[in-house]
Amino acid sequence: MAEAFLQALRMSPAEQRDRMQLMRDLVCERNVYRWAAQMLLDAARLRQRQRIASANPAGDYRRPPPYPCGRLTSERQLRL
């Protein structure tokens, strides 16, 4: 870890700005609201699978398609 601190201290101001911007973008993108919305979507999918499995004990059903990379894709999902 000491090496990381040393690297940060020797970093140019331009690189510091670039890295700070990348970090801010990531924090904005992966915030608690999106995390909570993703948890609710996952729980809803799990409940749906359980309902289907209990209605069809043989297990003959199709799985819903996976969502892209765990990211929310529509503005409506962001408002959950």
Secondary structure, 3 states (H helix, E strand, C coil): CHHHHHHHHHCCHHHHHHHHHHHHHHHHHCCHHHHHHHHHHHHHHHHHHHHHHHHCCCCCCCCCCCCHHHCCCCHHHHCC
